[in-house]
Amino acid sequence: MAVTTLKRKLKRKRQAQNARILKIKQLSAKPVIKNVDVEEIKKGFSKKK
């Protein structure tokens, strides 16, 4: 018996897999938290004037 590969179906399946992986990465990603010194920023504004 000959076996044929369903290329279109395989392509759709791979697209769905990649989309799912990308969605999981986006949901689990954390934003970069930076330490911001508010007082230093306020001093910078007063010096310019």
SULTAWO-V234043 format. One record per residue. N is the residue number from 1. SS is DSSP state (helix for helix, strand for strand, loop for the rest). Layout:
# SULTAWO-V234043
n ss
N SS
N SS
This chain:
# SULTAWO-V234043
n ss
1 loop
2 loop
3 loop
4 loop
5 loop
6 loop
7 helix
8 helix
9 helix
10 helix
11 helix
12 helix
13 helix
14 helix
15 helix
16 helix
17 helix
18 helix
19 helix
20 helix
21 helix
22 helix
23 helix
24 helix
25 helix
26 helix
27 helix
28 helix
29 loop
30 loop
31 loop
32 loop
33 loop
34 loop
35 loop
36 loop
37 loop
38 helix
39 helix
40 helix
41 helix
42 helix
43 helix
44 helix
45 helix
46 helix
47 helix
48 helix
49 loop
